[in-house]
Amino acid sequence: MTAMPGMSFATLSAESAPATSVDHPSVQLQRHFDGLRNATVPALRFDLAGLPFAEWRDTLRPRLRAVLGLPPESEHAPRLLDVWAGEWRETPDFRWQRLLLRTEPDLWVPAYFVMPPGAAVAEAGGRLPTVIAVQGHAKDGMRVSVGMLPPEEYQRTIAEGDRDLALQAVRHGYACLALEMRGFGELRLPQDFAKDAPKSCPRLVSLAEQVGQTLMGMRVHDVLAAVEYLQARPEVDGDRLVLTGNSGGGAVTLFATALDTRIAASVPSCWFGTYAGSMQLVHHCPCNFIPGLSQLCDVSDLAGLAAPRPQLIVNGRHDANHPLKAAEEAWPWTQEIYAAAGAPDAVHWFVGEGGHRYYAAPVWPWLTGALSLPPSFAQARYPAAPVLDAV
């Protein structure tokens, strides 16, 4: 280091020393990043952009694809390259099948397809409304959705947090695809499997961004491939596809629904809010961060891109990860977008009396109305808590 003319290193040191402890460089750094956060104005946040809904939507959607690292292709371009399907397994109340979906030339994404008994399928005319369940951060990934956990973990992880999304769906008469997310479950890196680490997100985020992609974009890509797969299955009502997930699964739900209109209804849980009041305020896994996204839009806009399709947004009143205050700020903005789309009654917000978890109670009655299903879909019709065997 070279001092400026007429100045010694001692002078530099003295002049740059903090006057008080609150001016310590670490505090200055925090203040600097707080300033960056607070000064960032999303160019296409709906209430600031001043565009009619259709023009705003058609402007934001391709730019959202770009920041996610997804190619500028047609919304419905083929993403599913191949499928491997295992043998059906059955209990008196459930049928399920292990799948591998080839979403990249060198990547097969695991999934479980679960259905209610044959009587329910016949009652629905052979084609069932179908849920795509995407888990958040969990070492067991999609196995949480289908209840494949040891009994001692089941009560804590699933029963107390309504996290068995696939089994809930089937109990209410839906088919469900539980899809593994990159970085969780079977899609962790080998070194993380070896040490039983809960996730591989930090390393995968770095590797993805180095080649111009994002881990969130990759997860969205896999969901859209799953949509393509389900629309080709004869048991599935392709006009009644639902996407739902909690936490990181809620994030994927918001992003994927924003980009693909084949998703008829969505239930993002415990991720809705604002970037400034949640992701940039509370410590989060790096997979939640998309380079440049705060300059483009906010979470309220992701939810708004689902309009006019039905959407139930869920938050927990005591969720420390995604504070309710941020959701309260974002909610009117999303309402404004739905009103501009001519569907003010299609979006709903539910606040559960708890923390960072899934809240099943409002979901199934709401979906019954949103998808124009018979009233029987609002109530669980099959046994309450079977646990599927691993296959």
Secondary structure, 3 states (H helix, E strand, C coil): CCCCCCCCHHHHHHHHCCCCHHHCHHHHHHHHHHHHHHHCCCCCCHHHHCCCHHHHHHHHHHHHHHHCCCCCCCCCCCCCCEEEECCCEECCCCEEEEEEEEEECCEEEEEEEEECCHHHHHHCCCCEEEEEEECCCCCCCHHHHCCCCCHHHHHHHHHCCCCCHHHHHHHCCCEEEEECCCCCHHHCCHHHHHCCCCCCHHHHHHHHHHCCCCHHHHHHHHHHHHHHHHHCCCCEEEEEEEEEEECHHHHHHHHHHHHCCCCCEEEEECCCCCHHHHHCCCCCCHHHCCCCHHHHCCHHHHHHCCCCCCEEEEEECCCCCCCHHHHHHHHHHHHHHHHHCCCCCCEEEEEECCCCCCCCCCHHHHHHHHCCCCHHHHCCCCCCCCCCCCC
